[in-house]
């Protein structure tokens, strides 16, 4: 978001994120009796609600920007604060005494979700950065400054509260359940959601053709994680970590 005179002007990405988050939160409340059908578990809802709050708190603690380090964050737009407030409202609504029981996974399954999502995110993120580096010339920054742990944490939480939280519920939960209701097989749903996810990111063509085609791979990967786990939690973690890893790795020549 930037300001023109006294009135705030929102970017397309901020509007897209805001619409996705509000629609997903409202959908969860309305469909709270059959969330398992939409690949929504308690762990995924925890990420959905607490992610924006944690992102704002951690980034605020590290400062705006993060000193003079090349990896830093600009002053957040108003949507960052609105999303954190909405996350708190949704959290209260989800845990309210009258809320219906939400499908949950076992402790072992949660651990598997975390491990698979984390390893997939970091591994694929590094691989994608290497592919982009080999296929397209990039202006790479080579700094001897170590990346503070707070910066890495902020980077992950920004991506979790942004693309992961705003897109995974829309494509791998709501759309997936809708297509399931229409009688599509899981395989066809997997392909359709990946294709639509790819088309939504057509703007990537302006900056990187390689990145645009990698989005299709990402849609298939996130869909596969959701399909196999019956939860969007692993895909949310993987989505956030891939984006954060690519962003971090782009600053160093040795990757």
Secondary structure, DSSP 8 states (H G I E B T S, - for coil): -EEETTEEE--HHHHHHHHHHHHHHHHHHHTGGGGGGGT--HHHHHHHHHHHHHHHHHHHHH-SS-TT-SS------HHHHHHHHHHHHHHHHHHSTTS-------HHHHHHHHHHHHHHHHHHHHHHHHHHHHHS--------S---HHHHHHHHHHHIIIIIHHHHIIIIIIHHHHHHHTT--HHHHHHHHHHHHHHHTGGGGGT-HHHHHHHHHHHHHHHHHHHHHTSSHHHHHHHHHHHHHHHHHTT-TT-
